Amino acid sequence: MRLDKFLKLSRLIKRRTVAKDVSEQGRVWINGREAKPSSAVKVGDELTVQFGQKLVTIRVELLSESTRKEDAAKMYTLLKEEMNKQETDSLF
């Protein structure tokens, strides 16, 4: 499944066009490598997404061509949520 489609279906990002833009800006990584909107996502992959100053890391658990809002959270497991290190360093 395409990265932009997964981000939208899993409800991590609300719209597919926004998911595409975020990926093109270099703010999404799959297994530690920068990802493009068309990058393939597989079950077991670790995705890191930068939301402003926050980094969110998830593991892909399920791929589905369509999903209901209630089932979207079953598509991934949240591994960690942290502030961007560069921003944290400037606070002190």
Secondary structure in CASP SS format (residue, H / E / C, confidence):
PFRMAT SS
TARGET T0000
AUTHOR 0000-0000-0000
METHOD secondary structure of the structure
MODEL  1
M C 1.00
R E 1.00
L H 1.00
D H 1.00
K H 1.00
F H 1.00
L H 1.00
K H 1.00
L H 1.00
S C 1.00
R C 1.00
L C 1.00
I C 1.00
K C 1.00
R C 1.00
R H 1.00
T H 1.00
V H 1.00
A H 1.00
K H 1.00
D H 1.00
V H 1.00
S H 1.00
E H 1.00
Q C 1.00
G C 1.00
R C 1.00
V E 1.00
W E 1.00
I E 1.00
N C 1.00
G C 1.00
R E 1.00
E E 1.00
A C 1.00
K C 1.00
P C 1.00
S C 1.00
S C 1.00
A E 1.00
V C 1.00
K C 1.00
V C 1.00
G C 1.00
D C 1.00
E E 1.00
L E 1.00
T E 1.00
V E 1.00
Q E 1.00
F E 1.00
G C 1.00
Q C 1.00
K E 1.00
L E 1.00
V E 1.00
T E 1.00
I E 1.00
R E 1.00
V E 1.00
E C 1.00
L C 1.00
L C 1.00
S C 1.00
E C 1.00
S C 1.00
T C 1.00
R C 1.00
K H 1.00
E H 1.00
D H 1.00
A H 1.00
A H 1.00
K H 1.00
M H 1.00
Y E 1.00
T E 1.00
L E 1.00
L E 1.00
K E 1.00
E E 1.00
E E 1.00
M E 1.00
N C 1.00
K H 1.00
Q H 1.00
E H 1.00
T H 1.00
D H 1.00
S H 1.00
L H 1.00
F C 1.00
END
